Amino acid sequence: MSIVWTILIGFVAGLVARAIKPGDDSAGFIVTTLIGIAGSLIATYAGQAMGWYSAGQGAGFIASVLGAIVLLFLYGLIKRK
């Protein structure tokens, strides 16, 4: 069930990250949502690897938003080329 919560938090985190990140994003709603979910998953697994979270514990909302912002930034760099 923790993966479902990670995906739901990632969905909201992607929307929040897009609102927070400055600049004109050409990514649509679905891409933003997928980037938010990926940011949440990356924050979860990176946090577990670093020992911040125990196994099966998902990343918090703030970590998910930060992960999504990083991925939105990287997506913008890749998309620009």
URSULBEL-V844733 format. One record per pair of residues at least 6 apart in sequence whose ideal C-beta (glycine too) atoms are under 7 Angstrom apart, sorted by the first residue. I is the first residue (numbers start at 1). J is the second residue. D is the distance in Angstrom with one decimal. If there is no record, write none. Layout:
i->I j->J d->D
i->I j->J d->D
This chain:
i->2 j->56 d->5.3
i->2 j->57 d->6.9
i->2 j->58 d->5.1
i->5 j->58 d->5.5
i->6 j->40 d->5.2
i->6 j->41 d->6.1
i->6 j->44 d->5.4
i->6 j->58 d->4.4
i->7 j->37 d->5.4
i->9 j->40 d->5.4
i->9 j->58 d->6.8
i->9 j->61 d->5.8
i->9 j->64 d->5.1
i->10 j->36 d->4.7
i->10 j->37 d->3.6
i->10 j->39 d->6.3
i->10 j->40 d->3.0
i->10 j->41 d->6.6
i->10 j->64 d->5.7
i->11 j->33 d->5.5
i->11 j->36 d->5.9
i->11 j->37 d->6.2
i->13 j->36 d->4.6
i->13 j->39 d->6.2
i->13 j->40 d->5.5
i->13 j->61 d->6.4
i->13 j->64 d->3.8
i->13 j->65 d->4.6
i->13 j->68 d->4.8
i->14 j->32 d->4.9
i->14 j->33 d->5.0
i->14 j->35 d->5.5
i->14 j->36 d->1.7
i->14 j->37 d->6.6
i->14 j->39 d->6.8
i->14 j->68 d->5.0
i->15 j->32 d->6.6
i->15 j->36 d->6.6
i->16 j->65 d->5.3
i->17 j->36 d->6.1
i->17 j->39 d->6.9
i->17 j->65 d->5.2
i->17 j->68 d->3.6
i->17 j->69 d->4.6
i->17 j->72 d->5.6
i->18 j->25 d->6.0
i->18 j->32 d->4.9
i->18 j->72 d->6.5
i->20 j->69 d->6.5
i->21 j->69 d->5.4
i->21 j->72 d->5.3
i->21 j->73 d->6.9
i->23 j->76 d->6.8
i->25 j->72 d->6.8
i->25 j->76 d->6.7
i->26 j->79 d->6.8
i->27 j->75 d->6.5
i->35 j->68 d->5.9
i->35 j->71 d->4.8
i->35 j->72 d->5.6
i->35 j->75 d->6.0
i->36 j->68 d->4.4
i->38 j->71 d->5.8
i->39 j->64 d->5.9
i->39 j->67 d->3.3
i->39 j->68 d->3.3
i->39 j->70 d->6.8
i->39 j->71 d->4.7
i->40 j->59 d->6.1
i->40 j->64 d->3.9
i->40 j->67 d->6.2
i->40 j->68 d->7.0
i->42 j->67 d->4.9
i->43 j->59 d->3.8
i->43 j->63 d->4.2
i->43 j->64 d->5.2
i->43 j->66 d->6.9
i->43 j->67 d->3.8
i->44 j->53 d->6.8
i->44 j->58 d->5.0
i->44 j->59 d->4.2
i->47 j->53 d->4.3
i->47 j->59 d->5.2
i->47 j->63 d->6.3
i->48 j->55 d->6.3
i->53 j->59 d->6.6
